[in-house]
């Protein structure tokens, strides 16, 4: 056994949220997993242009902490866990859903080194054969970020998002994002998709700020 293997065997794995001991195959301890499983899904008040939106949990507690570790701790290995919860909330009889990640601000992509919504959308598609990913369908041109901006400012100055092409046939689309705050970004994405000739636009996020 290598030195790293010995280290793994001797040091118990820790929950990414509370840092207590957990099963080696899991990222969360039983207590944190239980809290996440009990969180109520939120299905109400879709942003303009979005026919329906579902969020797996309120942006608080374990769900919020898990998302923070993923986005700002750069723990991309958490993407399958988060995406699994999101996929479970998508209700559709269509076998060929088109998943479109909400594009990040260019500066944020460079700072993080990865695209959180893109990672989650790819994992959702990977676990559901027949669903397709359109990761480059939307382009965001403004260099800024919505983070830290108040609700009124976000709604008054939504991000600048444009389609990279047009739909050759009407197609229903599901937008994928990590968190829903005011809905300004989802509304801007829906408007861009409508200009490209898409069909109905729905959305799924992991958390929602209430």
N, C-alpha and C positions, 0 to 999 in steps of 0.2 A: 504494500500500500504506500502511496506517495505521502510526503509530509502534509500536503494539502488535504489528502484523504483522511489522514490521522486527525488533523485539526477539525475537519467536518464531523468526524465521529465523536470527538470529545466535547465540542462546543455545541450546545443545543440551539436549534433555529429559533429566531425571535419573531414575534408578530410585528409587522411593519408599522402598525398603528400604536400599540401600547407597550411594545418591547418585552412582553411576557413570553414564556416558552410556548411553542406551538408545534404541531406536527410538521415533520420535515417536508412533506409534500404540499403544505398549505402556506399561504402568506399571512393568514390571520389566525389568531387564537380562537378557541370556541366562543368566548364571550363576545369578541368583536364581530365574529361571523354571525352570531345570533342577533346582535343589534342590527347589523346590515340586513339580514333576512327579514327582520320585523319592520324595517322602514317602509312607509307607505308610498306606493307609486303615485305620481301626480299627473292627472290628465285633465287639464282645464286651461282656458284662456290662451288659445294659440295666438301667436303674433300675426299681424296682417299678412295675408298671402299664404299662410300655412293652414291647411285644412284641419290638422290635429297634431298635438305634440304630447309626448309622454316622457317623464323623467323618473328614473328608478327610485330616487329618494330626495328628501329635502337636503339642502346644502349645509349640513350640520353633522356633528358627531363623527361616527366612524366613516360614513360616506365621504364627508368633506376631507377628513384626514387622509383617507386612502387616495383621493384625487390629488391632494397636495403632494403626497409622496411621489405619485406618478408624474405630475407635471413639473414640479419644481425640484424634486429630489432626483429627477431623471431616472426613475425606476421603471424603465420600459417593460420589464418583465411582468408588471402588474396589468398590462393591457389585456391579456386573455381573460383574467378574472373580471375586470370591469366590463369588458365587451360582452361577456357571457350574460351578465345581468341585463345589459341593454338589449341584447338579442331576444331575451325572454319576454321583453315588454312590447316587442313589435308584433302587432296583430294585423295579419294580412293573409288573404288566400292566394295572393299572386306568387307563383313560384320563381319569378324572374325580377325581383326587386332590384332597383338601381340605387346603391348607396353612394351619397355624395358628401364627403367631409367638408365642414365649414373651413374655409382657408384661413390660416393664421396671418397676423400682421407680419410682413417680411422680417422686421427687426426681431420679433419674438421667436421666429423660426431659427434665426441665426444664433440668438442668445441661448435658447434651449438645446439646440443641436438636433431636434426632432420635431415632428408635427403631431401633437397629442390627438387631435381629431382624426388625422389621417391614420395613425396607428390603430385607433379604436375601430374605425370603419373597416380597415383591412382585416382585423381579427373577427369582426362580425361576419364578414363575407367568408372568411376562411372556415368558419364553423357551420356555414349554411350553404351547401351546394345548390347552385341555381341562382343565388343572389350574385349581383355583379358590383364591382367597385369602379367608380368614375372619379379617381382622385385628382384629376387635373381639369375638371369641368368648370370650376369657378376660380377666378383669379382676383386676389385682393391687392390693390395698388397703394393704398395709404400706408405710410410707414409706421404709424402709431399703433397704440393698443387701447382696448376698452378698459383694461384693468386700471382701477383707481379713479375712474371717472364716475361722477354722480349720475343718477337715473335721468335727470332732466337733460344733462349734457349728452349722454349716450343716445337718447331718443331724438334730440335736436340735430345731432351730427353723427348719423350712422356711418359705418365703414363703407368705403368705396369698393364695391364688388361687381365684377363683370363676368359674363360667360366667355369661355375660350372658344366656343363654337355654337352650332345650332343643332336642334333635334331634327332628324329626318322624319321622325314619326312621333306622335304624341306619346309620352312616356311618363308614368308616375314615378316620382322621386322621393326618397327618404333622406333628409339631411341628418348628418351625424355631428354632434358636438359634445364636449365634455360637461359644460354647465350652461344653464339658461339663467340669465340675470334679468334683463329688461325685455329681451326678445328683439332688440334692434338689429343685431347681426343676423339672426334667422330671417327676419323680414327682408333685409337687404339681399340675402341669398335667394329667397323666394322670388323677389322682384327680378333678379338677374336671370333666374331659371325661366320665368315667364317670358322675358324678352327673347330667350333662346328657343321658345316654343315647347316647353315641357308641359306635361299634364299636371295633375294635382300634386302638391308638395306637402309631405308630412315631415315630422322631425322627431328624433329621439336624442335625449341627453342623459348623462349619468345622474347629475344632480340639478336641483333648481333652487334658486334663492327665493325665499318667501318673504 
